[in-house]
């Protein structure tokens, strides 16, 4: 099998890792904003719609909470706390 990562020097490998982390972070940001926007629009619609009852408002609130809870580890991995050097 082909190795997608060519043999690199340690400095080049660190740059490659940093660039890949930035690319993953941008993708995570786009996905997070998309899902947050979809759920927020649905929650606003449920809040102001005469058709939606309190149970639908609670359901969308729970869905948004679960979405945030599921994305939290991904965001923490891509954006770790800066270490003191």
Order of alpha helices (4+ residues) and beta strands (2+ residues): alpha-alpha
